[in-house]
Amino acid sequence: MNWQPEVDELHRREDLAKLMGGEERVAKHRAQGKLTVRERIELLLDLGTFHETGALAGKATYEEGKMIDFVPANFVLGTGRIDGRKVVVGGDDFTVRGGAADGSVRGKQEYAERMAHDLKIPIIRLVDGTGGGGSVKFLSNEGYTYVPVNPAWDLVVANLGCIPVVAACLGSVAGLGAARVVTAHFSVMAENNSQIMVAGPPVVRYGTGEILSKEELGGVQVHRASGVVDNVVESEQEAFQQIKTFLSYLPSNVWHSPPVAVSNDDSQRREEKLLSVIPRNRRRPYKIRELLPMIFDRESLFEMGRFFGAGTVTMLARLEGHPVGVIAPDPFIRGGGLTDKGADKLERFVDLCQTFHLPIVNLVDQPGMDIGLNAEKRGTIRRGARAIAAIYQATVPVIEIILRRVFGVGGAGMINGHALHLRYAWPSGDWGSLPLEGGVQAAYRRELEASSNPEALLKEIMDSMEPIRSPLRTAEAFGIEEIIDPRETRPLLCEWVRDAYALLPQQLGPYQHAMRP
């Protein structure tokens, strides 16, 4: 006699688990335009690579010692591969109790985090529910309540400092589920069927009196620019593609260097348009997203958080196939100045690059921190100072390309001014403690007020100072190390990135300032 009967029972239970919440609930889920958790995992991972862990966990009903019904835990986890690299993936099954705690879900979530942590491989969370302690029906079912604790949160936090963590909001996500989405290095949200909120409409109505739908409370129109998630996409399929793209820039853990891809782009490429991309009129903006492909490897730019702190642009990119972080201005948004939200975004991005040893290319056109009453009310100076501290604390190689303006505290903080200055300026460079136009108004206020023709006097003063503001004058005093032909930017950066990657083996391992959400 062998163990075939037990093996047959094992496979029967595995087949039952794959039925998820049952035919009716699965059909209802799909009718909303949503994929099931197993379909999501299949689309995300390389074909045929998913190895499930814990498929037998759930709630079984027995009669006379024989199982007659089985409801699987509403969390599916396992390992698989993305572009050949091993990852952990865990996803909520909304067809079983709407993704709330059920059966062994808590233990499975904790196991997923532990597996990723101890194997030192990336983790992807596919979040579609609360994923927390379930509803208040727990009280009547169990006969007691409990002091809340976030399950495995020590591992959730620890993972931010050692492995890539990615999360996708793929449904109505609240409470601990929302926290699982945002406690990641990259988070993405699919339109139409996704909402993310601290608490759902019934709790909000009781607590605040606000009567809102889930979409009004936490839909994409709320979070496209809130900073809660990094990116918003049109479909779940696009979300999975962004996850794959994001991971392609990062190592599997902080003990490895970022993976270098094969590049067919010429490292000596010199784009003629770079010579005219910055307007001679200093008050005119330009389109930064048209400039960037002229410098970095073609089709290698991946933007994060475009609509949050939009005056500060953060992207991942490649130079000769080497992954780098990119910081740049968007002069169309408040002149590209450092706002409170832009500072938060900058700080988090620098910490991401530092955590995973990504050299940083900082393209600077910084008029300074945002000013005015509203900026003061939002605590811009403190948040800006935090971003500058992140830049100064970073030990990854950083290079600065000054495109145009460098003014004030914000401009000064774009590079560690007390370390080796690896920076180049374009001939369009314009810098100082204050923009000349505003500075003259302040410095010569009495003379201008006393003048019978203040406009003519202002023009005379400005004309006399125009030659002095030339970056060539600064270079004469070695106040700027090099001024370059803009067309030389890509070749210089490609040479720099080789040197930067040669230094990385000395810096591998955890960063002392572990990243926070």
RALINQUI-V149770 format. One record per pair of residues at least 6 apart in sequence whose ideal C-beta (glycine too) atoms are under 7 Angstrom apart, sorted by sequence separation. I is the first residue (numbers start at 1). J is the second residue. D is the distance in Angstrom with one decimal. If there is no record, write none. Layout:
{{I;J;D} {I;J;D}}
This chain:
{{20;26;5.7} {61;67;7.0} {62;68;6.8} {81;87;6.9} {93;99;6.7} {96;102;5.8} {116;122;6.9} {139;145;5.4} {159;165;5.3} {181;187;5.2} {204;210;5.5} {205;211;5.7} {223;229;5.6} {233;239;5.1} {251;257;6.0} {318;324;6.8} {330;336;5.7} {405;411;6.8} {448;454;4.5} {451;457;4.5} {474;480;4.8} {29;36;6.2} {60;67;4.9} {61;68;5.5} {79;86;6.0} {80;87;6.3} {92;99;3.9} {116;123;3.7} {189;196;6.6} {251;258;5.3} {279;286;6.1} {316;323;6.4} {317;324;5.7} {329;336;3.0} {353;360;5.3} {432;439;6.9} {42;50;7.0} {61;69;4.1} {79;87;6.9} {173;181;6.0} {204;212;6.4} {224;232;5.1} {250;258;6.1} {251;259;6.5} {278;286;6.1} {293;301;6.6} {415;423;6.3} {475;483;5.5} {484;492;6.8} {41;50;5.7} {60;69;7.0} {79;88;5.6} {80;89;6.0} {233;242;6.2} {249;258;6.3} {277;286;5.9} {292;301;5.8} {305;314;6.1} {316;325;6.3} {317;326;5.0} {448;457;6.0} {471;480;6.2} {26;36;6.0} {60;70;4.9} {113;123;6.8} {303;313;6.9} {304;314;5.3} {350;360;7.0} {370;380;5.2} {447;457;6.7} {448;458;6.2} {78;89;6.6} {112;123;6.6} {201;212;5.6} {231;242;6.0} {304;315;6.8} {315;326;4.3} {369;380;5.5} {472;483;6.9} {58;70;5.9} {59;71;4.8} {77;89;7.0} {169;181;4.9} {201;213;6.5} {220;232;5.0} {303;315;4.7} {369;381;6.5} {471;483;5.6} {58;71;5.3} {77;90;4.1} {167;180;6.2} {201;214;6.0} {204;217;6.3} {302;315;6.1} {314;327;6.1} {58;72;4.0} {167;181;4.5} {200;214;6.7} {277;291;5.2} {301;315;5.2} {302;316;4.5} {400;414;6.3} {58;73;4.7} {75;90;6.3} {76;91;5.3} {133;148;6.4} {181;196;5.9} {313;328;4.3} {369;384;4.7} {400;415;4.4} {20;36;6.2} {57;73;4.4} {201;217;6.0} {301;317;5.0} {313;329;6.7} {75;92;6.0} {76;93;6.0} {167;184;4.0} {300;317;5.0} {312;329;6.9} {313;330;5.4} {398;415;6.2} {444;461;6.0} {74;92;6.2} {75;93;6.6} {166;184;5.8} {169;187;6.9} {178;196;5.0} {300;318;3.9} {311;329;6.6} {440;458;6.8} {74;93;4.1} {90;109;6.5} {165;184;4.5} {166;185;6.7} {178;197;6.3} {195;214;4.6} {311;330;5.4} {327;346;6.6} {18;38;6.7} {165;185;5.2} {166;186;5.1} {167;187;4.7} {168;188;5.2} {169;189;4.3} {170;190;5.7} {178;198;6.2} {195;215;6.0} {197;217;5.2} {274;294;5.5} {297;317;6.9} {310;330;6.0} {411;431;6.8} {164;185;5.7} {197;218;3.5} {273;294;6.2} {296;317;4.1} {297;318;4.2} {402;423;6.5} {440;461;5.5} {74;96;3.6} {90;112;3.8} {109;131;6.8} {171;193;6.3} {173;195;6.8} {195;217;6.8} {196;218;4.9} {296;318;6.4} {297;319;6.3} {311;333;3.8} {327;349;6.9} {391;413;6.1} {440;462;6.3} {54;77;6.1} {74;97;5.7} {160;183;7.0} {171;194;6.1} {172;195;5.0} {173;196;4.8} {174;197;5.1} {175;198;7.0} {195;218;3.9} {271;294;3.9} {296;319;6.2} {310;333;4.5} {311;334;4.9} {391;414;7.0} {399;422;4.7} {400;423;3.7} {401;424;5.5} {402;425;4.0} {403;426;5.6} {52;76;6.8} {53;77;5.5} {72;96;6.5} {88;112;5.7} {170;194;5.9} {174;198;6.9} {175;199;6.5} {195;219;5.1} {297;321;6.8} {325;349;6.5} {391;415;6.9} {392;416;5.0} {399;423;6.6} {402;426;6.5} {404;428;5.0} {407;431;6.5} {53;78;4.9} {71;96;6.3} {74;99;5.8} {160;185;6.9} {169;194;4.9} {174;199;5.8} {288;313;6.0} {311;336;5.1} {384;409;6.9} {388;413;3.3} {391;416;6.3} {403;428;6.6} {404;429;6.5} {405;430;5.2} {406;431;4.0} {407;432;6.1} {408;433;6.6} {52;78;4.0} {150;176;6.2} {174;200;4.8} {311;337;6.0} {312;338;6.7} {384;410;6.0} {404;430;5.8} {405;431;6.8} {408;434;6.6} {51;78;5.1} {88;115;5.2} {156;183;5.5} {169;196;4.9} {196;223;6.1} {402;429;4.9} {407;434;6.2} {50;78;5.6} {51;79;5.2} {74;102;4.8} {88;116;4.1} {311;339;5.8} {325;353;3.8} {338;366;6.7} {407;435;5.5} {51;80;6.8} {73;102;6.1} {99;128;5.1} {100;129;5.8} {191;220;5.1} {336;365;5.4} {436;465;6.1} {50;80;4.3} {73;103;3.8} {75;105;4.3} {99;129;1.5} {100;130;4.9} {309;339;6.0} {312;342;3.6} {336;366;6.7} {337;367;4.8} {49;80;4.3} {73;104;4.6} {74;105;5.5} {77;108;5.4} {98;129;5.3} {99;130;6.2} {101;132;6.3} {189;220;6.3} {311;342;5.2} {314;345;6.1} {336;367;6.5} {337;368;5.9} {338;369;4.8} {339;370;4.4} {49;81;4.2} {71;103;6.8} {73;105;4.8} {99;131;6.0} {101;133;5.5} {196;228;6.1} {265;297;4.6} {309;341;3.6} {335;367;4.9} {337;369;6.4} {338;370;6.4} {75;108;4.5} {88;121;6.1} {101;134;4.1} {196;229;6.8} {265;298;5.1} {308;341;5.8} {309;342;3.6} {312;345;5.5} {325;358;4.6} {327;360;6.5} {337;370;5.0} {436;469;5.7} {46;80;6.7} {75;109;5.8} {77;111;6.6} {87;121;5.7} {92;126;6.8} {94;128;4.6} {100;134;4.6} {189;223;6.3} {263;297;5.2} {312;346;5.4} {324;358;5.9} {331;365;6.2} {41;76;6.6} {45;80;3.6} {46;81;4.4} {73;108;5.8} {77;112;4.4} {86;121;5.2} {87;122;4.6} {88;123;4.5} {89;124;4.7} {90;125;5.8} {91;126;3.4} {92;127;5.8} {94;129;5.5} {100;135;6.4} {309;344;6.4} {314;349;4.2} {323;358;5.7} {324;359;5.1} {325;360;4.6} {326;361;5.2} {327;362;4.7} {328;363;4.2} {45;81;6.3} {46;82;6.4} {87;123;6.9} {92;128;4.3} {123;159;6.4} {292;328;6.6} {309;345;3.9} {324;360;6.8} {327;363;6.8} {329;365;4.3} {334;370;6.2} {360;396;6.1} {362;398;6.2} {364;400;5.8} {45;82;6.2} {87;124;6.0} {89;126;6.9} {92;129;4.4} {308;345;5.9} {324;361;5.4} {329;366;6.4} {359;396;5.5} {364;401;6.8} {17;55;4.5} {38;76;6.4} {46;84;6.8} {117;155;5.2} {340;378;4.2} {358;396;6.4} {359;397;4.3} {360;398;4.5} {361;399;5.7} {362;400;4.8} {363;401;5.0} {364;402;4.9} {365;403;4.5} {367;405;5.0} {17;56;6.8} {37;76;5.0} {92;131;5.7} {113;152;4.6} {340;379;6.3} {344;383;6.0} {347;386;5.3} {351;390;5.9} {357;396;5.9} {364;403;6.3} {365;404;4.2} {366;405;6.0} {368;407;4.5} {369;408;6.5} {430;469;6.3} {123;163;6.5} {127;167;6.0} {189;229;4.5} {288;328;5.3} {305;345;5.5} {340;380;4.7} {343;383;4.2} {347;387;4.3} {350;390;4.3} {354;394;4.8} {361;401;6.9} {363;403;5.7} {365;405;5.3} {366;406;5.8} {367;407;5.4} {368;408;3.3} {369;409;6.0} {14;55;5.2} {17;58;6.8} {110;151;5.5} {114;155;5.8} {117;158;6.2} {122;163;5.6} {127;168;6.6} {188;229;6.3} {191;232;6.4} {288;329;6.2} {339;380;6.6} {343;384;4.5} {346;387;4.3} {350;391;5.8} {354;395;6.9} {366;407;6.8} {368;409;6.8} {369;410;4.1} {109;151;6.0} {110;152;3.8} {113;155;4.0} {117;159;5.5} {120;162;6.7} {121;163;6.4} {122;164;4.1} {123;165;5.6} {124;166;4.8} {125;167;4.3} {126;168;5.4} {127;169;5.7} {128;170;4.7} {129;171;6.4} {172;214;5.3} {187;229;4.4} {188;230;6.5} {191;233;6.9} {288;330;5.3} {354;396;5.5} {364;406;5.9} {368;410;4.3} {429;471;4.0} {13;56;5.4} {109;152;6.2} {113;156;5.8} {116;159;6.1} {120;163;6.0} {127;170;6.5} {128;171;3.6} {132;175;4.8} {187;230;5.2} {188;231;4.8} {189;232;5.1} {190;233;5.8} {191;234;5.3} {288;331;7.0} {340;383;4.7} {343;386;6.5} {347;390;4.4} {353;396;5.9} {368;411;5.8} {45;89;6.7} {59;103;4.9} {122;166;6.8} {126;170;5.9} {129;173;6.8} {130;174;5.3} {132;176;3.3} {186;230;5.4} {343;387;4.1} {350;394;5.6} {366;410;5.3} {427;471;6.5} {44;89;6.5} {58;103;4.4} {106;151;5.0} {128;173;6.9} {130;175;4.8} {131;176;5.4} {132;177;6.6} {188;233;5.9} {190;235;6.1} {286;331;6.1} {366;411;4.2} {57;103;5.9} {58;104;6.8} {113;159;6.3} {117;163;7.0} {127;173;5.3} {130;176;6.2} {131;177;4.1} {182;228;5.9} {190;236;5.0} {285;331;3.6} {338;384;5.3} {425;471;5.6} {57;104;3.7} {116;163;5.8} {130;177;4.7} {285;332;4.9} {41;89;5.7} {129;177;5.5} {181;229;6.7} {366;414;5.6} {131;180;5.9} {190;239;5.0} {41;91;6.0} {54;104;6.9} {127;177;5.2} {364;414;4.9} {40;91;5.8} {57;108;6.0} {188;239;4.7} {429;480;7.0} {20;72;6.6} {362;414;5.6} {127;180;5.4} {249;302;7.0} {267;320;5.2} {362;415;6.3} {16;70;4.6} {37;91;4.2} {54;108;5.0} {127;181;5.1} {188;242;5.2} {429;483;7.0} {17;72;4.2} {37;92;6.5} {125;180;5.5} {188;243;6.7} {263;318;6.5} {425;480;5.0} {37;93;4.6} {246;302;6.6} {427;483;6.1} {13;70;6.4} {54;111;6.8} {245;302;5.4} {261;318;6.4} {263;320;5.2} {53;111;6.9} {263;321;3.7} {423;481;6.2} {424;482;5.0} {425;483;5.0} {426;484;6.8} {36;95;6.7} {262;321;5.8} {169;229;6.3} {186;246;4.6} {261;321;4.2} {421;481;5.7} {424;484;4.8} {426;486;5.0} {260;321;5.0} {260;322;5.3} {29;94;6.0} {258;323;4.2} {29;95;5.1} {170;236;5.9} {249;316;4.5} {367;435;6.6} {424;492;6.4} {26;95;5.3} {25;95;4.2} {168;239;4.9} {21;93;6.8} {99;171;6.9} {338;410;4.2} {20;93;5.4} {231;304;6.5} {337;410;6.7} {21;95;3.0} {230;304;4.7} {249;323;4.1} {422;496;7.0} {20;95;4.6} {21;96;4.5} {168;243;6.6} {230;305;5.0} {20;96;6.3} {94;171;5.6} {166;243;5.2} {99;177;6.8} {227;305;6.9} {44;124;6.8} {166;246;6.3} {166;247;6.7} {227;308;4.0} {225;307;4.0} {226;308;6.7} {164;247;5.9} {224;307;5.1} {225;308;5.3} {40;126;5.3} {164;250;4.7} {401;489;6.2} {37;126;6.5} {163;253;4.9} {162;253;5.7} {162;254;5.2} {399;493;6.9} {399;496;5.3} {258;356;6.4} {258;357;6.3} {257;357;6.1} {258;358;5.8} {254;355;6.3} {254;356;6.4} {397;500;3.7} {251;356;6.1} {250;356;4.9} {397;503;6.1} {396;507;6.9} {395;507;6.1} {227;341;6.5} {227;344;6.7} {186;304;6.7} {124;243;6.1} {393;513;6.0} {122;247;5.9} {278;403;6.1} {278;404;5.7} {40;170;7.0} {122;252;6.2} {121;252;5.3} {120;252;6.7} {121;253;7.0} {361;493;6.4} {120;253;4.1} {34;171;6.6} {359;497;6.3} {359;500;4.0} {357;504;5.3} {278;426;6.6} {282;430;6.3} {278;428;4.1} {357;507;5.9} {357;508;6.5} {355;511;5.1} {354;511;5.1} {33;192;6.5} {34;193;5.3} {33;193;5.7} {355;515;4.9} {32;193;6.0} {83;244;6.6} {82;244;5.5} {351;513;6.7} {352;515;6.3} {351;515;4.5} {82;247;6.0} {83;248;6.5} {85;252;6.2} {185;352;5.7} {324;497;6.4} {319;493;5.4} {320;494;4.9} {319;494;5.2} {322;497;4.6} {320;497;6.2} {319;497;4.3} {322;501;5.6} {43;237;6.5} {161;355;6.6} {295;489;5.3} {295;490;5.0} {40;236;6.5} {44;240;4.6} {43;240;5.4} {295;493;6.6} {44;243;6.7} {35;236;5.5} {275;486;5.7} {274;486;3.9} {275;487;6.1} {274;487;5.1} {272;487;6.8} {274;489;6.6} {271;487;6.3} {270;487;4.1} {270;488;6.8} {270;490;6.9} {269;490;5.4} {270;491;7.0} {268;491;5.1} {267;491;6.3} {267;494;3.9} {257;501;6.8} {257;504;4.9} {257;505;7.0} {257;508;6.8} {256;508;6.9} {255;508;5.5} {254;508;6.9} {255;509;6.0} {254;509;6.0} {254;510;5.4} {185;515;6.9} {183;517;4.8} {182;517;5.1} {162;510;5.9} {161;510;5.3} {161;511;6.8} {161;514;3.4} {160;514;6.1} {161;515;6.3} {160;515;4.8} {160;516;7.0}}
